[in-house]
Amino acid sequence: MIKTPQSLPASVFYAASRNQVILDVRSPTEYLKGHIAGSISFPLFSDEERAEVGKLYKQNGKETAFLKGLEFVGIKMAEMVKQALKYTQNDKLYLYCWRGGMRSSSVARLLSYTGIDVYLLEGGYKAYRQYVLHYFDTHPYDLYVLGGKTGTGKTQILKKMNQMGGQIIDLEALANHRGSAFGGIMLPSQPSSEEFENLLFTKLYSLSKDLPIWVENESRTIGSIFIPQGFWDRMMTAPLCLLSISEEKRIQNLVAEYNQASPELLIQALEKIEKKLGGVSFQQAKNAFLSGDVHLATAIVLKYYDKSYLHSTAQRTPQKEWELAYEEERVETIAEQILLLSHSKEKSLSNE
């Protein structure tokens, strides 16, 4: 039985398609730039075919472009149906293209002949992106920020909080970057800012709006990506817990994290902040890396990052602020105390 494909607005489409099969019929390059998390690349046209059809549309009009597109697709139709049937889950498929136009509607009509329930994203991926950015601006979520100077162990503590049942978003994990000039060392390449926003939205959507959500204090940029404006604005005013440990302990933490990196990689990262460090400090740190003295090099570089940290923290206007000093306490102990802060009326806390 032929079933008419149904178009759903972005919010309804996303809610309904979670844990379902979503096919992205845009070209491979479009998909790589950004896509709905979990969707499968199912291109109607290759990048080259899409470029040719688009060129014909501009030069000769819709009819010529349509015929060329049909020429490209005709030989693929049977294989596309076979592949789609393999993906089908509960006789349902969710589809989208860029604007919810001819590409997705053509594939949807084709698949409807198999009896599958096909759902289209109304307005396409463009509408989804508008929905994502609007969500950051308007969705009610209870955000808290975990801050502290470089090397205070924020990421480790944040992960322990998650293991203990706290809601967290690990922004650095989503960005594949630790958030400094050295942050990309020994990590995979970063997603685009667009794809980062999609990943952040997917994570945020999965969390309860009625419970606190903790994130690590970051600058607006994490490596090459940007935190979306709506989410960043929330971070700037969210309650802030500032961790504090000794400088020596911070150096030890950073040495443990970067000690496996080669001197070449460390120096490449160092060169990114050469002007900010100053010539003398840069050369001292570089010589230390070359000699294998990562401890000394880290101590030199920390002076720059501490100044940067104080500047960025001064820009925030948190609704509430706590300070938590620790040194040798177990990570579990610190994580537990921080989780309690979101329910606390105290203005500061220290375990001295």
The 8 nearest C-alpha neighbors of each residue, nearest first, counted from 0:
[[1, 114, 2, 112, 113, 111, 115, 3],
 [0, 2, 112, 114, 111, 3, 113, 115],
 [3, 1, 111, 114, 4, 0, 116, 115],
 [2, 4, 5, 111, 1, 108, 117, 116],
 [5, 3, 117, 118, 107, 2, 111, 6],
 [4, 6, 118, 119, 3, 117, 7, 116],
 [5, 7, 119, 121, 118, 120, 4, 8],
 [6, 8, 12, 121, 120, 11, 119, 9],
 [9, 7, 121, 11, 10, 12, 120, 6],
 [8, 10, 12, 127, 11, 13, 120, 126],
 [9, 11, 13, 12, 8, 14, 130, 127],
 [12, 10, 14, 8, 13, 9, 7, 15],
 [13, 11, 9, 15, 7, 10, 14, 8],
 [14, 12, 16, 10, 15, 11, 9, 17],
 [13, 15, 11, 12, 16, 17, 10, 9],
 [16, 14, 12, 13, 17, 11, 19, 18],
 [17, 15, 19, 13, 14, 12, 18, 93],
 [16, 18, 19, 15, 14, 13, 20, 21],
 [19, 17, 16, 20, 15, 37, 21, 14],
 [20, 18, 16, 17, 21, 88, 92, 93],
 [19, 21, 92, 93, 88, 22, 86, 87],
 [22, 20, 93, 38, 94, 39, 92, 19],
 [21, 23, 94, 39, 38, 41, 93, 24],
 [22, 24, 40, 41, 95, 25, 39, 94],
 [25, 23, 42, 41, 96, 43, 22, 95],
 [26, 24, 42, 96, 23, 29, 30, 43],
 [25, 27, 42, 29, 46, 45, 28, 44],
 [28, 26, 30, 29, 31, 46, 42, 25],
 [29, 27, 31, 30, 26, 32, 46, 25],
 [30, 28, 32, 26, 27, 31, 25, 33],
 [29, 31, 27, 28, 33, 34, 32, 26],
 [30, 32, 28, 33, 29, 27, 34, 194],
 [33, 31, 29, 30, 28, 191, 194, 34],
 [32, 34, 194, 31, 30, 193, 29, 35],
 [35, 33, 30, 36, 194, 38, 32, 31],
 [34, 36, 38, 37, 197, 33, 124, 127],
 [37, 35, 38, 34, 198, 197, 201, 194],
 [38, 36, 35, 39, 21, 20, 34, 18],
 [37, 39, 21, 35, 36, 22, 23, 40],
 [40, 38, 22, 23, 41, 21, 37, 20],
 [39, 41, 23, 42, 22, 24, 30, 38],
 [42, 40, 24, 23, 22, 39, 43, 25],
 [43, 41, 24, 26, 25, 44, 40, 27],
 [42, 44, 24, 25, 41, 102, 72, 26],
 [45, 43, 42, 48, 49, 26, 46, 25],
 [44, 46, 48, 47, 26, 49, 42, 27],
 [45, 47, 49, 26, 48, 50, 27, 44],
 [46, 48, 50, 45, 49, 51, 44, 52],
 [49, 47, 45, 51, 50, 44, 46, 52],
 [48, 50, 52, 46, 51, 47, 44, 45],
 [51, 49, 47, 53, 48, 52, 54, 46],
 [50, 52, 54, 48, 53, 49, 55, 47],
 [53, 51, 64, 55, 49, 54, 50, 56],
 [54, 52, 56, 50, 51, 55, 49, 57],
 [53, 55, 51, 57, 56, 52, 50, 58],
 [56, 54, 58, 52, 64, 59, 53, 57],
 [55, 57, 60, 64, 53, 61, 54, 59],
 [58, 56, 54, 55, 60, 59, 53, 61],
 [57, 59, 55, 56, 60, 54, 53, 64],
 [60, 58, 55, 56, 57, 63, 61, 64],
 [59, 61, 56, 62, 63, 57, 58, 64],
 [60, 62, 64, 56, 63, 65, 59, 55],
 [61, 63, 65, 64, 60, 66, 56, 59],
 [64, 62, 66, 65, 61, 60, 59, 67],
 [65, 63, 56, 52, 55, 67, 61, 62],
 [64, 66, 68, 62, 63, 67, 61, 69],
 [67, 65, 69, 63, 68, 64, 70, 62],
 [68, 66, 70, 64, 69, 65, 63, 71],
 [69, 67, 65, 71, 70, 66, 64, 72],
 [68, 70, 66, 72, 67, 71, 73, 65],
 [69, 71, 67, 68, 73, 72, 66, 74],
 [72, 70, 68, 69, 73, 67, 74, 48],
 [73, 71, 69, 75, 70, 74, 68, 76],
 [74, 72, 75, 70, 76, 69, 71, 77],
 [73, 75, 72, 76, 71, 77, 70, 78],
 [76, 74, 72, 73, 78, 77, 79, 71],
 [77, 75, 79, 78, 73, 74, 72, 80],
 [76, 78, 80, 79, 75, 81, 74, 73],
 [77, 79, 81, 80, 75, 76, 82, 74],
 [80, 78, 82, 76, 81, 77, 83, 75],
 [79, 81, 83, 77, 78, 82, 84, 76],
 [82, 80, 78, 84, 79, 83, 77, 85],
 [81, 83, 79, 85, 84, 80, 78, 86],
 [82, 84, 80, 86, 85, 81, 79, 87],
 [83, 85, 87, 81, 86, 82, 80, 113],
 [86, 84, 82, 83, 87, 81, 88, 80],
 [85, 87, 83, 84, 88, 82, 20, 92],
 [88, 86, 84, 85, 90, 91, 92, 83],
 [87, 89, 90, 91, 86, 20, 19, 92],
 [88, 90, 91, 87, 92, 19, 115, 116],
 [91, 89, 115, 88, 87, 116, 92, 114],
 [92, 90, 116, 89, 88, 115, 117, 87],
 [91, 93, 117, 20, 87, 21, 118, 116],
 [92, 94, 21, 118, 117, 119, 22, 20],
 [95, 93, 22, 119, 21, 23, 118, 103],
 [94, 96, 120, 123, 23, 103, 119, 99],
 [95, 97, 123, 25, 103, 24, 99, 98],
 [96, 98, 124, 123, 125, 99, 25, 95],
 [99, 97, 123, 122, 100, 125, 96, 124],
 [100, 98, 123, 122, 96, 121, 97, 103],
 [101, 99, 98, 102, 103, 104, 96, 123],
 [100, 102, 104, 105, 103, 99, 96, 106],
 [103, 101, 105, 104, 100, 96, 106, 43],
 [102, 104, 96, 106, 105, 95, 101, 107],
 [103, 105, 107, 101, 106, 102, 108, 100],
 [106, 104, 108, 102, 107, 103, 101, 109],
 [105, 107, 109, 103, 108, 104, 110, 102],
 [108, 106, 104, 110, 109, 105, 103, 111],
 [109, 107, 111, 105, 110, 106, 104, 4],
 [108, 110, 106, 107, 111, 112, 105, 80],
 [109, 111, 107, 112, 108, 113, 106, 80],
 [110, 112, 108, 2, 113, 114, 109, 115],
 [113, 111, 1, 110, 114, 109, 108, 0],
 [112, 114, 111, 110, 115, 1, 0, 109],
 [115, 113, 0, 1, 111, 112, 2, 116],
 [116, 114, 90, 111, 113, 91, 117, 110],
 [115, 117, 91, 90, 92, 2, 114, 118],
 [116, 118, 4, 92, 93, 91, 115, 107],
 [119, 117, 93, 5, 4, 6, 94, 92],
 [120, 118, 6, 94, 95, 5, 121, 93],
 [119, 121, 123, 95, 7, 6, 12, 122],
 [122, 120, 8, 7, 6, 123, 99, 119],
 [121, 123, 99, 98, 126, 120, 125, 124],
 [124, 122, 99, 98, 97, 120, 96, 95],
 [123, 125, 97, 127, 126, 96, 98, 128],
 [124, 126, 128, 123, 127, 98, 97, 122],
 [127, 125, 122, 129, 124, 128, 123, 130],
 [126, 128, 124, 130, 9, 125, 129, 131],
 [129, 127, 131, 125, 130, 126, 124, 132],
 [130, 128, 126, 132, 127, 131, 133, 125],
 [129, 131, 127, 133, 128, 132, 134, 126],
 [132, 130, 128, 134, 129, 133, 127, 200],
 [131, 133, 135, 134, 129, 130, 128, 136],
 [132, 134, 136, 130, 135, 131, 129, 137],
 [135, 133, 131, 138, 137, 132, 136, 130],
 [136, 134, 229, 132, 230, 133, 137, 138],
 [137, 135, 229, 133, 134, 138, 132, 230],
 [136, 138, 134, 135, 133, 139, 229, 132],
 [137, 139, 134, 135, 140, 136, 133, 208],
 [140, 138, 208, 137, 141, 209, 136, 135],
 [139, 141, 208, 142, 138, 209, 212, 211],
 [142, 140, 211, 212, 208, 210, 143, 139],
 [141, 143, 212, 237, 140, 211, 213, 144],
 [144, 142, 213, 238, 237, 212, 239, 214],
 [145, 143, 239, 214, 215, 213, 216, 238],
 [144, 146, 215, 240, 216, 239, 214, 241],
 [147, 145, 241, 216, 240, 242, 215, 144],
 [146, 148, 242, 241, 151, 243, 149, 145],
 [147, 149, 151, 308, 150, 305, 146, 243],
 [150, 148, 151, 147, 304, 249, 305, 301],
 [149, 151, 249, 152, 253, 252, 148, 250],
 [150, 152, 249, 153, 149, 148, 147, 244],
 [151, 153, 150, 155, 154, 156, 252, 249],
 [154, 152, 156, 155, 151, 157, 215, 145],
 [153, 155, 157, 156, 152, 158, 215, 169],
 [156, 154, 158, 152, 157, 153, 159, 330],
 [155, 157, 159, 153, 158, 154, 334, 330],
 [156, 158, 154, 160, 159, 155, 153, 161],
 [159, 157, 161, 155, 160, 156, 154, 162],
 [158, 160, 162, 156, 161, 157, 334, 163],
 [161, 159, 157, 163, 334, 165, 158, 162],
 [160, 162, 165, 158, 164, 159, 163, 166],
 [163, 161, 159, 160, 164, 158, 165, 157],
 [162, 164, 160, 161, 165, 159, 335, 334],
 [165, 163, 161, 162, 160, 166, 159, 167],
 [166, 164, 161, 160, 163, 167, 338, 162],
 [165, 167, 212, 161, 213, 211, 164, 206],
 [168, 166, 213, 212, 214, 161, 165, 169],
 [167, 169, 214, 170, 213, 166, 202, 212],
 [168, 170, 172, 171, 214, 167, 173, 215],
 [169, 171, 173, 172, 168, 174, 214, 215],
 [172, 170, 174, 176, 177, 173, 169, 175],
 [171, 173, 175, 169, 174, 170, 176, 177],
 [174, 172, 170, 171, 175, 169, 195, 198],
 [173, 175, 171, 176, 172, 189, 170, 195],
 [176, 174, 172, 189, 173, 171, 186, 187],
 [175, 177, 183, 182, 171, 174, 178, 222],
 [178, 176, 182, 171, 179, 183, 175, 221],
 [177, 179, 221, 182, 176, 222, 171, 217],
 [180, 178, 182, 181, 177, 222, 221, 183],
 [179, 181, 268, 182, 271, 269, 272, 178],
 [182, 180, 179, 268, 183, 184, 265, 269],
 [183, 181, 177, 179, 176, 178, 180, 184],
 [182, 184, 176, 186, 181, 185, 177, 175],
 [183, 185, 186, 182, 181, 264, 260, 265],
 [186, 184, 183, 187, 260, 182, 257, 259],
 [185, 187, 183, 184, 175, 188, 176, 182],
 [188, 186, 175, 189, 185, 183, 176, 184],
 [189, 187, 186, 190, 175, 183, 176, 174],
 [188, 190, 175, 174, 187, 191, 176, 223],
 [191, 189, 194, 195, 192, 174, 188, 175],
 [190, 192, 194, 193, 195, 224, 32, 189],
 [191, 193, 224, 195, 194, 225, 196, 190],
 [194, 192, 196, 191, 195, 33, 197, 32],
 [193, 195, 33, 197, 191, 196, 192, 190],
 [196, 194, 192, 198, 197, 193, 190, 199],
 [197, 195, 199, 193, 194, 198, 200, 192],
 [196, 198, 194, 200, 195, 199, 201, 193],
 [199, 197, 195, 201, 200, 196, 194, 202],
 [198, 200, 196, 202, 201, 197, 195, 203],
 [201, 199, 203, 197, 198, 202, 204, 196],
 [202, 200, 198, 204, 199, 203, 197, 205],
 [201, 203, 199, 205, 200, 204, 198, 206],
 [202, 204, 200, 205, 206, 201, 199, 168],
 [205, 203, 201, 202, 206, 200, 207, 199],
 [204, 206, 202, 203, 201, 207, 200, 208],
 [207, 205, 203, 204, 208, 202, 166, 212],
 [206, 208, 209, 210, 205, 140, 204, 211],
 [207, 209, 140, 210, 139, 206, 141, 211],
 [208, 210, 207, 211, 141, 140, 139, 206],
 [209, 211, 208, 207, 212, 141, 166, 140],
 [212, 210, 141, 142, 166, 213, 341, 143],
 [211, 213, 166, 142, 167, 141, 143, 210],
 [214, 212, 167, 143, 144, 142, 166, 168],
 [215, 213, 144, 168, 167, 145, 169, 143],
 [214, 216, 145, 144, 217, 146, 153, 213],
 [215, 217, 146, 145, 144, 214, 218, 147],
 [218, 216, 215, 219, 178, 221, 220, 146],
 [217, 219, 220, 221, 216, 311, 178, 226],
 [220, 218, 226, 225, 217, 221, 231, 227],
 [221, 219, 225, 218, 224, 222, 226, 223],
 [222, 220, 178, 224, 223, 225, 176, 219],
 [221, 223, 178, 224, 220, 176, 179, 182],
 [222, 224, 221, 220, 225, 189, 192, 191],
 [225, 223, 192, 221, 220, 222, 191, 226],
 [226, 224, 220, 192, 219, 227, 221, 223],
 [225, 227, 219, 231, 220, 228, 224, 230],
 [228, 226, 230, 229, 231, 225, 196, 132],
 [227, 229, 231, 230, 232, 226, 135, 136],
 [230, 228, 136, 135, 232, 231, 227, 233],
 [229, 231, 233, 135, 232, 228, 227, 234],
 [232, 230, 234, 228, 233, 229, 227, 226],
 [231, 233, 235, 229, 234, 230, 228, 236],
 [234, 232, 230, 231, 235, 236, 237, 229],
 [235, 233, 231, 237, 232, 236, 230, 144],
 [236, 234, 315, 232, 233, 237, 316, 231],
 [235, 237, 317, 316, 234, 233, 318, 315],
 [238, 236, 317, 234, 143, 142, 235, 318],
 [239, 237, 319, 317, 318, 143, 320, 144],
 [238, 240, 320, 144, 145, 317, 143, 237],
 [239, 241, 321, 145, 322, 146, 320, 144],
 [242, 240, 146, 322, 147, 323, 321, 145],
 [243, 241, 147, 323, 324, 146, 322, 240],
 [242, 244, 324, 323, 147, 325, 241, 151],
 [245, 243, 326, 325, 324, 151, 248, 246],
 [246, 244, 248, 247, 249, 326, 243, 325],
 [245, 247, 249, 248, 250, 244, 298, 150],
 [248, 246, 250, 249, 245, 251, 244, 298],
 [247, 249, 251, 245, 250, 246, 252, 244],
 [250, 248, 150, 246, 252, 247, 251, 151],
 [249, 251, 247, 253, 248, 252, 254, 246],
 [252, 250, 248, 254, 249, 253, 255, 247],
 [253, 251, 249, 255, 250, 254, 150, 248],
 [252, 254, 256, 250, 255, 251, 150, 257],
 [253, 255, 251, 258, 257, 256, 252, 250],
 [254, 256, 252, 253, 258, 257, 251, 259],
 [255, 257, 253, 254, 258, 252, 259, 251],
 [258, 256, 254, 259, 260, 255, 253, 184],
 [257, 259, 254, 260, 255, 256, 293, 261],
 [260, 258, 257, 261, 256, 255, 254, 185],
 [261, 259, 257, 258, 264, 262, 265, 185],
 [260, 262, 263, 264, 265, 259, 258, 266],
 [263, 261, 265, 264, 288, 289, 266, 260],
 [264, 262, 266, 261, 265, 267, 289, 260],
 [265, 263, 267, 261, 266, 262, 268, 260],
 [264, 266, 262, 268, 267, 263, 269, 261],
 [265, 267, 269, 263, 268, 264, 262, 270],
 [268, 266, 264, 270, 269, 265, 263, 271],
 [269, 267, 181, 265, 266, 270, 180, 271],
 [268, 270, 266, 271, 267, 272, 265, 273],
 [269, 271, 273, 267, 272, 268, 266, 281],
 [270, 272, 269, 268, 273, 180, 267, 274],
 [273, 271, 275, 270, 274, 269, 276, 180],
 [274, 272, 270, 276, 275, 281, 271, 277],
 [275, 273, 277, 276, 272, 278, 271, 281],
 [274, 276, 272, 273, 277, 303, 271, 278],
 [277, 275, 273, 274, 281, 280, 272, 303],
 [278, 276, 274, 275, 280, 279, 281, 273],
 [277, 279, 281, 280, 282, 276, 273, 274],
 [278, 280, 282, 281, 277, 283, 276, 284],
 [281, 279, 283, 282, 277, 278, 276, 284],
 [280, 282, 278, 284, 279, 283, 273, 276],
 [281, 283, 285, 279, 284, 280, 286, 278],
 [284, 282, 280, 286, 285, 281, 287, 279],
 [285, 283, 296, 287, 281, 282, 286, 280],
 [284, 286, 282, 288, 287, 283, 281, 266],
 [287, 285, 289, 283, 288, 284, 282, 290],
 [286, 288, 292, 284, 290, 296, 285, 289],
 [287, 289, 291, 285, 290, 286, 293, 292],
 [290, 288, 286, 287, 291, 262, 285, 292],
 [289, 291, 287, 288, 292, 286, 293, 262],
 [290, 292, 288, 289, 293, 287, 262, 286],
 [291, 293, 287, 294, 290, 288, 295, 296],
 [292, 294, 296, 288, 295, 291, 297, 254],
 [295, 293, 297, 292, 296, 254, 298, 250],
 [296, 294, 298, 297, 293, 292, 287, 299],
 [295, 297, 284, 293, 299, 287, 298, 294],
 [298, 296, 300, 294, 299, 295, 293, 301],
 [297, 299, 295, 301, 296, 300, 294, 250],
 [300, 298, 296, 297, 301, 302, 284, 295],
 [299, 301, 297, 302, 303, 298, 296, 304],
 [302, 300, 304, 298, 303, 299, 305, 297],
 [301, 303, 305, 300, 304, 299, 306, 298],
 [304, 302, 301, 306, 305, 300, 276, 307],
 [305, 303, 307, 301, 306, 302, 308, 300],
 [304, 306, 308, 302, 307, 303, 301, 148],
 [307, 305, 309, 303, 304, 308, 310, 302],
 [306, 308, 304, 310, 305, 309, 311, 303],
 [309, 307, 305, 311, 310, 306, 304, 312],
 [310, 308, 312, 306, 307, 311, 313, 305],
 [309, 311, 307, 313, 308, 312, 306, 314],
 [312, 310, 308, 314, 313, 309, 307, 218],
 [313, 311, 309, 314, 315, 310, 308, 146],
 [312, 314, 310, 311, 315, 309, 316, 308],
 [315, 313, 312, 311, 316, 310, 235, 309],
 [316, 314, 235, 313, 312, 317, 236, 311],
 [315, 317, 236, 235, 318, 314, 237, 313],
 [318, 316, 236, 238, 237, 319, 315, 239],
 [317, 319, 238, 236, 237, 316, 320, 239],
 [320, 318, 238, 317, 239, 346, 321, 237],
 [321, 319, 239, 238, 240, 346, 317, 347],
 [320, 322, 347, 240, 346, 348, 241, 239],
 [323, 321, 241, 347, 348, 240, 242, 349],
 [322, 324, 349, 242, 348, 241, 243, 325],
 [325, 323, 243, 349, 242, 244, 350, 322],
 [326, 324, 244, 243, 328, 327, 323, 350],
 [325, 327, 244, 328, 245, 324, 248, 243],
 [326, 328, 325, 329, 330, 244, 248, 333],
 [329, 327, 326, 325, 330, 332, 333, 331],
 [328, 330, 332, 331, 327, 333, 334, 326],
 [329, 331, 333, 332, 156, 334, 328, 159],
 [332, 330, 334, 329, 333, 335, 159, 156],
 [333, 331, 335, 329, 330, 334, 336, 328],
 [332, 334, 336, 330, 335, 331, 337, 329],
 [335, 333, 331, 160, 337, 336, 332, 156],
 [334, 336, 338, 332, 333, 337, 331, 339],
 [337, 335, 333, 339, 334, 338, 332, 340],
 [336, 338, 340, 334, 339, 335, 333, 341],
 [337, 339, 335, 340, 336, 341, 334, 165],
 [338, 340, 336, 337, 341, 342, 343, 335],
 [341, 339, 343, 337, 342, 338, 336, 344],
 [340, 342, 339, 343, 338, 211, 337, 143],
 [341, 343, 340, 339, 344, 338, 211, 345],
 [344, 342, 340, 345, 341, 339, 346, 338],
 [343, 345, 346, 342, 340, 341, 319, 347],
 [346, 344, 343, 347, 348, 321, 340, 320],
 [345, 347, 321, 320, 344, 319, 348, 343],
 [348, 346, 321, 322, 345, 320, 349, 323],
 [347, 349, 322, 323, 321, 350, 346, 345],
 [348, 350, 323, 324, 351, 322, 347, 325],
 [349, 351, 324, 325, 323, 348, 333, 336],
 [350, 349, 324, 325, 323, 348, 326, 328]]
